[in-house]
Amino acid sequence: MESNNEEVKEEKVITINLGYIFGIIMIIAYFGFAYLLVFTDLFNNFAPLTRYIFATIFVVYAIFRAYRFIKYRGYKKS
């Protein structure tokens, strides 16, 4: 019985750590994609206004995700 409780705790720790890492990676990815849209020639086939609009959306969403990440510290408490 005691080993079963230890397994559940171990799985919970792994889930929390993966959620924490995934949250950080996604925040960096959104900021990175916004940077690519604005400051590189990678997306020259789009109109400049379209690139700036999408970059703004990505930055706003990255800030929102970072706020939620800091608020919940990488995981939601149940």
Beta strands, then each sheet from edge to edge (+ up, - down):
end
